């Protein structure tokens, strides 16, 4: 009697976990699955991405490098 109750309890618990997992999957899309799909960028999206990269690189070139004081003393840059 105890064994059948234990088996029934375990099976019931596994079923509840399975139902909960199904609910989670249905309510929340998994981002890695969406990103793994092949997709084509439009011309406008491609231009936008390239413009952001170009702006980032230009900003990096214009900014002056800042070195920590310890590094400046060791290499005698400052």
OpenMM code with the backbone's topology and positions (N, CA, C; nanometers):
from openmm import Vec3, app, unit

residues = "UNK UNK UNK UNK UNK UNK UNK UNK UNK UNK UNK UNK UNK UNK UNK UNK UNK UNK UNK UNK UNK UNK UNK UNK UNK UNK UNK UNK UNK UNK UNK UNK UNK UNK UNK UNK UNK UNK UNK UNK UNK UNK UNK UNK UNK UNK UNK UNK UNK UNK UNK UNK UNK UNK UNK UNK UNK UNK UNK UNK UNK UNK UNK UNK UNK UNK UNK UNK UNK UNK UNK UNK UNK UNK UNK UNK UNK UNK".split()
positions = [
    Vec3(0.0822, -0.1192, 0.0000),
    Vec3(0.0000, 0.0000, 0.0000),
    Vec3(0.0865, 0.1255, 0.0000),
    Vec3(0.1913, 0.1262, 0.0792),
    Vec3(0.2784, 0.2435, 0.0852),
    Vec3(0.3503, 0.2623, -0.0477),
    Vec3(0.3919, 0.1539, -0.1091),
    Vec3(0.4623, 0.1642, -0.2366),
    Vec3(0.3726, 0.2209, -0.3456),
    Vec3(0.2483, 0.1773, -0.3516),
    Vec3(0.1582, 0.2298, -0.4548),
    Vec3(0.1291, 0.3769, -0.4320),
    Vec3(0.1166, 0.4171, -0.3075),
    Vec3(0.0943, 0.5580, -0.2764),
    Vec3(0.2163, 0.6402, -0.3158),
    Vec3(0.3337, 0.5880, -0.2879),
    Vec3(0.4571, 0.6571, -0.3235),
    Vec3(0.4706, 0.6689, -0.4751),
    Vec3(0.4436, 0.5618, -0.5462),
    Vec3(0.4518, 0.5641, -0.6926),
    Vec3(0.3510, 0.6631, -0.7497),
    Vec3(0.2294, 0.6616, -0.6968),
    Vec3(0.1262, 0.7544, -0.7431),
    Vec3(0.1684, 0.8988, -0.7173),
    Vec3(0.2265, 0.9235, -0.6018),
    Vec3(0.2716, 1.0584, -0.5670),
    Vec3(0.3828, 1.1041, -0.6602),
    Vec3(0.4778, 1.0177, -0.6875),
    Vec3(0.5889, 1.0519, -0.7765),
    Vec3(0.5380, 1.0797, -0.9173),
    Vec3(0.4503, 0.9941, -0.9670),
    Vec3(0.3954, 1.0144, -1.1013),
    Vec3(0.3147, 1.1437, -1.1098),
    Vec3(0.2385, 1.1713, -1.0039),
    Vec3(0.1610, 1.2950, -1.0002),
    Vec3(0.2535, 1.4163, -1.0004),
    Vec3(0.3607, 1.4091, -0.9229),
    Vec3(0.4568, 1.5193, -0.9158),
    Vec3(0.5258, 1.5410, -1.0503),
    Vec3(0.5650, 1.4338, -1.1181),
    Vec3(0.6273, 1.4454, -1.2500),
    Vec3(0.5313, 1.5079, -1.3502),
    Vec3(0.4060, 1.4695, -1.3434),
    Vec3(0.3056, 1.5265, -1.4342),
    Vec3(0.2879, 1.6755, -1.4081),
    Vec3(0.2855, 1.7146, -1.2819),
    Vec3(0.2735, 1.8575, -1.2486),
    Vec3(0.3930, 1.9369, -1.3017),
    Vec3(0.5123, 1.8807, -1.2873),
    Vec3(0.6315, 1.9475, -1.3400),
    Vec3(0.6250, 1.9605, -1.4918),
    Vec3(0.5775, 1.8569, -1.5571),
    Vec3(0.5653, 1.8601, -1.7027),
    Vec3(0.4648, 1.9669, -1.7460),
    Vec3(0.3518, 1.9761, -1.6775),
    Vec3(0.2514, 2.0782, -1.7091),
    Vec3(0.3097, 2.2171, -1.6873),
    Vec3(0.3834, 2.2361, -1.5788),
    Vec3(0.4444, 2.3669, -1.5502),
    Vec3(0.5469, 2.4045, -1.6567),
    Vec3(0.6276, 2.3091, -1.7002),
    Vec3(0.7246, 2.3354, -1.8068),
    Vec3(0.6549, 2.3759, -1.9358),
    Vec3(0.5456, 2.3080, -1.9690),
    Vec3(0.4706, 2.3422, -2.0899),
    Vec3(0.4120, 2.4823, -2.0805),
    Vec3(0.3628, 2.5194, -1.9633),
    Vec3(0.3083, 2.6550, -1.9435),
    Vec3(0.4173, 2.7607, -1.9608),
    Vec3(0.5342, 2.7354, -1.9045),
    Vec3(0.6446, 2.8316, -1.9176),
    Vec3(0.6861, 2.8490, -2.0627),
    Vec3(0.6967, 2.7390, -2.1352),
    Vec3(0.7355, 2.7471, -2.2758),
    Vec3(0.6324, 2.8221, -2.3580),
    Vec3(0.5052, 2.8018, -2.3270),
    Vec3(0.3987, 2.8674, -2.4024),
    Vec3(0.3906, 3.0161, -2.3710),
    Vec3(0.4213, 3.0561, -2.2488),
    Vec3(0.4054, 3.1958, -2.2097),
    Vec3(0.5262, 3.2820, -2.2441),
    Vec3(0.6439, 3.2233, -2.2535),
    Vec3(0.7648, 3.3030, -2.2754),
    Vec3(0.8449, 3.2456, -2.3917),
    Vec3(0.8588, 3.3219, -2.4993),
    Vec3(0.9401, 3.2711, -2.6100),
    Vec3(1.0872, 3.2662, -2.5707),
    Vec3(1.1578, 3.1711, -2.6238),
    Vec3(1.2993, 3.1562, -2.5930),
    Vec3(1.3807, 3.2325, -2.6960),
    Vec3(1.4582, 3.3329, -2.6530),
    Vec3(1.5271, 3.4199, -2.7487),
    Vec3(1.6286, 3.3484, -2.8364),
    Vec3(1.6944, 3.2466, -2.7843),
    Vec3(1.7958, 3.1808, -2.8659),
    Vec3(1.7329, 3.1069, -2.9827),
    Vec3(1.6102, 3.0636, -2.9689),
    Vec3(1.5428, 2.9985, -3.0809),
    Vec3(1.5076, 3.0996, -3.1885),
    Vec3(1.4641, 3.2190, -3.1467),
    Vec3(1.4287, 3.3222, -3.2434),
    Vec3(1.5525, 3.3704, -3.3185),
    Vec3(1.6647, 3.3827, -3.2483),
    Vec3(1.7858, 3.4335, -3.3111),
    Vec3(1.8532, 3.3305, -3.4005),
    Vec3(1.8239, 3.2044, -3.3769),
    Vec3(1.8898, 3.1025, -3.4570),
    Vec3(1.8289, 3.0896, -3.5963),
    Vec3(1.7125, 3.1494, -3.6167),
    Vec3(1.6482, 3.1410, -3.7478),
    Vec3(1.7224, 3.2303, -3.8474),
    Vec3(1.7297, 3.1858, -3.9709),
    Vec3(1.7922, 3.2668, -4.0754),
    Vec3(1.6999, 3.3826, -4.1117),
    Vec3(1.7572, 3.5008, -4.1284),
    Vec3(1.6770, 3.6152, -4.1687),
    Vec3(1.7632, 3.7079, -4.2525),
    Vec3(1.6986, 3.7825, -4.3370),
    Vec3(1.7673, 3.8776, -4.4231),
    Vec3(1.7457, 4.0188, -4.3698),
    Vec3(1.8497, 4.0979, -4.3685),
    Vec3(1.8374, 4.2378, -4.3308),
    Vec3(1.7963, 4.3184, -4.4526),
    Vec3(1.7122, 4.4172, -4.4285),
    Vec3(1.6769, 4.5064, -4.5384),
    Vec3(1.7924, 4.6028, -4.5611),
    Vec3(1.7895, 4.6722, -4.6718),
    Vec3(1.8950, 4.7684, -4.7041),
    Vec3(1.9024, 4.8772, -4.5968),
    Vec3(1.7858, 4.9240, -4.5514),
    Vec3(1.7815, 5.0301, -4.4510),
    Vec3(1.8405, 4.9817, -4.3179),
    Vec3(1.8088, 4.8593, -4.2779),
    Vec3(1.8636, 4.8046, -4.1538),
    Vec3(2.0149, 4.7878, -4.1631),
    Vec3(2.0623, 4.7415, -4.2774),
    Vec3(2.2060, 4.7244, -4.2975),
    Vec3(2.2776, 4.8589, -4.2887),
    Vec3(2.2206, 4.9620, -4.3543),
    Vec3(2.2806, 5.0965, -4.3485),
    Vec3(2.2831, 5.1486, -4.2056),
    Vec3(2.1762, 5.1249, -4.1315),
    Vec3(2.1684, 5.1716, -3.9939),
    Vec3(2.2769, 5.1069, -3.9074),
    Vec3(2.2950, 4.9778, -3.9230),
    Vec3(2.3973, 4.9068, -3.8452),
    Vec3(2.5364, 4.9569, -3.8811),
    Vec3(2.5632, 4.9722, -4.0103),
    Vec3(2.6948, 5.0199, -4.0531),
    Vec3(2.7198, 5.1631, -4.0068),
    Vec3(2.6156, 5.2470, -4.0072),
    Vec3(2.6306, 5.3847, -3.9600),
    Vec3(2.6640, 5.3876, -3.8112),
    Vec3(2.5997, 5.3030, -3.7329),
    Vec3(2.6302, 5.2979, -3.5893),
    Vec3(2.7736, 5.2545, -3.5644),
    Vec3(2.8181, 5.1557, -3.6394),
    Vec3(2.9564, 5.1088, -3.6239),
    Vec3(3.0541, 5.2191, -3.6628),
    Vec3(3.0258, 5.2892, -3.7726),
    Vec3(3.1135, 5.3981, -3.8165),
    Vec3(3.1173, 5.5094, -3.7129),
    Vec3(3.0023, 5.5465, -3.6570),
    Vec3(2.9979, 5.6511, -3.5540),
    Vec3(3.0753, 5.6089, -3.4297),
    Vec3(3.0631, 5.4834, -3.3929),
    Vec3(3.1363, 5.4334, -3.2765),
    Vec3(3.2865, 5.4410, -3.3004),
    Vec3(3.3308, 5.3978, -3.4178),
    Vec3(3.4741, 5.4015, -3.4489),
    Vec3(3.5261, 5.5442, -3.4569),
    Vec3(3.4483, 5.6360, -3.5143),
    Vec3(3.4894, 5.7765, -3.5208),
    Vec3(3.5014, 5.8357, -3.3813),
    Vec3(3.4074, 5.8039, -3.2949),
    Vec3(3.4125, 5.8553, -3.1578),
    Vec3(3.5352, 5.8010, -3.0848),
    Vec3(3.5704, 5.6755, -3.1090),
    Vec3(3.6895, 5.6180, -3.0460),
    Vec3(3.8158, 5.6877, -3.0935),
    Vec3(3.8223, 5.7222, -3.2217),
    Vec3(3.9415, 5.7881, -3.2755),
    Vec3(3.9562, 5.9294, -3.2214),
    Vec3(3.8433, 5.9986, -3.2006),
    Vec3(3.8481, 6.1377, -3.1549),
    Vec3(3.8804, 6.1493, -3.0068),
    Vec3(3.8407, 6.0510, -2.9272),
    Vec3(3.8670, 6.0574, -2.7842),
    Vec3(4.0140, 6.0357, -2.7555),
    Vec3(4.0641, 6.1118, -2.6609),
    Vec3(4.2035, 6.0969, -2.6218),
    Vec3(4.2151, 5.9815, -2.5225),
    Vec3(4.3183, 5.9040, -2.5362),
    Vec3(4.3386, 5.7908, -2.4463),
    Vec3(4.3724, 5.8414, -2.3070),
    Vec3(4.3165, 5.7784, -2.2067),
    Vec3(4.3428, 5.8141, -2.0680),
    Vec3(4.4123, 5.6949, -2.0029),
    Vec3(4.5314, 5.7192, -1.9522),
    Vec3(4.6082, 5.6129, -1.8898),
    Vec3(4.6079, 5.6312, -1.7391),
    Vec3(4.6051, 5.5239, -1.6634),
    Vec3(4.6153, 5.5349, -1.5174),
    Vec3(4.7506, 5.5938, -1.4784),
    Vec3(4.7539, 5.6621, -1.3655),
    Vec3(4.8763, 5.7274, -1.3196),
    Vec3(4.9902, 5.6281, -1.3008),
    Vec3(4.9601, 5.5083, -1.2513),
    Vec3(5.0657, 5.4097, -1.2304),
    Vec3(5.1301, 5.3713, -1.3629),
    Vec3(5.0497, 5.3550, -1.4658),
    Vec3(5.1012, 5.3188, -1.5976),
    Vec3(5.1885, 5.4314, -1.6529),
    Vec3(5.1463, 5.5554, -1.6307),
    Vec3(5.2239, 5.6698, -1.6803),
    Vec3(5.3603, 5.6773, -1.6115),
    Vec3(5.3639, 5.6499, -1.4807),
    Vec3(5.4907, 5.6554, -1.4094),
    Vec3(5.5842, 5.5441, -1.4544),
    Vec3(5.5283, 5.4250, -1.4752),
    Vec3(5.6116, 5.3115, -1.5149),
    Vec3(5.6699, 5.3299, -1.6543),
    Vec3(5.5934, 5.3827, -1.7440),
    Vec3(5.6393, 5.3960, -1.8824),
    Vec3(5.6878, 5.5368, -1.9126),
    Vec3(5.6749, 5.6268, -1.8144),
    Vec3(5.7160, 5.7667, -1.8266),
    Vec3(5.6447, 5.8357, -1.9425),
    Vec3(5.5114, 5.8118, -1.9490),
    Vec3(5.4309, 5.8801, -2.0502),
    Vec3(5.3803, 6.0139, -1.9997),
    Vec3(5.3693, 6.0285, -1.8681),
    Vec3(5.3049, 6.1492, -1.8202),
    Vec3(5.3833, 6.2286, -1.7251),
] * unit.nanometer
topology = app.Topology()
chain = topology.addChain("A")
for resn in residues:
    res = topology.addResidue(resn, chain)
    for name in ("N", "CA", "C"):
        topology.addAtom(name, app.Element.getBySymbol(name[0]), res)
